[in-house]
Amino acid sequence: MSGGGEGGGGCGQRKPRRRRTAFTHAQLAYLERKFRCQKYLSVADRSDVADALNLSETQVKTWYQNRRTKWKRQNQLRLEQLRQQAVVDKVDLLHGSSGGPPPPPPAAAACTFLSSAAAAIFRNVTYVHGCPL
């Protein structure tokens, strides 16, 4: 049994579900460039983007919400990879190598990965205003 209230029990009176928006490559490129510089849009910015791309403000808002979710998930994954790599590096340092000379590529690769991942994470945090499109 359902409780009182609107929006659930009508016989076939539901609004048809809106079709998924198929963004063009140009729209996606513009949205991604804008997102790289600005993770959150003001109402005025959202309106400007919607007008520039011939989309509704709701479509822009929804794209931004979904993109922020993806961005946060990717950052969590990067942080977890950095943590795991730090543990591996620490274990390698504690146990030493197997008697031969230490293999240089993994340490160099870990440093490169660490610095590029850190740069990717912190670039988004520190470089927000004045990003050219």
C-alpha positions in Angstrom: 0.0 0.0 0.0 1.3 3.4 -0.8 0.9 6.5 1.4 -0.8 9.7 0.3 0.9 12.1 -1.9 1.5 12.9 -5.5 3.7 11.4 -8.1 3.5 7.7 -8.0 0.2 6.0 -8.3 -1.4 7.3 -11.5 -2.6 4.8 -14.1 -0.3 5.5 -17.1 -0.2 9.3 -16.4 3.6 9.4 -16.0 5.5 11.9 -18.2 7.5 10.1 -20.8 11.2 10.0 -20.0 13.3 12.5 -21.8 15.7 11.1 -24.4 19.4 11.1 -23.6 21.2 14.1 -25.0 23.8 13.3 -27.7 26.4 16.0 -27.3 28.4 16.9 -30.4 32.2 16.6 -30.3 32.4 20.4 -30.3 30.0 20.8 -27.4 32.0 18.2 -25.4 35.3 19.8 -26.2 34.0 23.2 -25.0 32.4 21.8 -21.9 35.6 19.9 -21.0 37.8 23.0 -21.5 35.4 25.0 -19.4 35.4 22.3 -16.7 39.2 22.2 -16.6 39.2 25.8 -15.5 35.9 26.0 -13.6 34.5 23.1 -11.6 31.4 25.0 -10.6 29.4 27.4 -12.8 27.5 30.4 -11.6 24.0 30.9 -12.8 25.2 33.5 -15.2 28.1 31.3 -16.5 25.7 28.4 -16.9 23.4 30.6 -19.0 26.3 31.8 -21.1 27.5 28.2 -21.8 24.0 27.0 -22.6 23.5 29.9 -25.1 27.0 29.3 -26.6 26.3 25.6 -27.1 22.6 25.8 -28.0 21.8 23.7 -25.0 19.3 24.2 -22.1 20.7 25.3 -18.8 19.4 22.0 -17.3 21.5 20.1 -19.8 24.6 22.1 -18.9 23.9 21.7 -15.2 23.4 18.0 -15.5 26.6 17.6 -17.6 28.5 19.5 -14.9 27.1 17.4 -12.1 28.0 14.2 -13.9 31.5 15.5 -14.8 32.2 16.5 -11.2 31.2 13.0 -10.0 33.6 11.5 -12.6 36.4 13.9 -11.6 36.0 13.1 -7.9 36.0 9.3 -8.7 39.2 9.7 -10.8 40.9 11.7 -8.1 40.0 9.1 -5.5 41.5 6.4 -7.8 44.7 8.4 -8.3 45.1 8.9 -4.6 44.6 5.2 -3.9 47.2 4.4 -6.6 49.6 6.8 -5.0 49.0 5.3 -1.5 49.6 1.8 -2.9 52.7 2.9 -4.7 54.0 4.5 -1.5 53.5 1.2 0.4 55.3 -0.8 -2.4 58.2 1.7 -2.3 58.4 1.5 1.5 58.4 -2.3 1.5 61.1 -2.3 -1.2 63.3 0.0 0.9 62.8 -2.0 4.0 63.6 -5.4 2.4 66.2 -4.2 0.0 67.0 -5.9 -3.2 68.0 -9.5 -3.8 71.7 -8.9 -3.7 72.2 -7.5 -7.2 72.2 -3.9 -8.2 68.8 -2.1 -7.6 66.7 -1.8 -10.7 66.4 2.0 -11.6 63.4 2.1 -13.9 60.6 1.3 -11.4 61.8 4.0 -9.0 62.0 6.6 -11.8 58.6 5.5 -13.1 57.1 5.8 -9.7 58.5 9.3 -9.2 57.2 10.3 -12.7 53.8 8.9 -11.9 53.7 10.4 -8.5 54.6 13.9 -9.7 52.3 13.8 -12.8 49.4 12.5 -10.7 50.0 15.1 -8.0 50.3 17.8 -10.6 47.0 16.7 -12.2 45.3 16.8 -8.8 46.7 20.1 -7.6 46.5 21.9 -11.0 42.7 21.7 -10.7 42.7 23.1 -7.2 45.1 26.0 -7.7 44.4 27.1 -11.3 40.7 28.1 -11.4 40.4 31.7 -12.5 41.5 33.2 -15.8 41.8 30.0 -17.7 41.5 30.7 -21.5 39.1 28.7 -23.5 
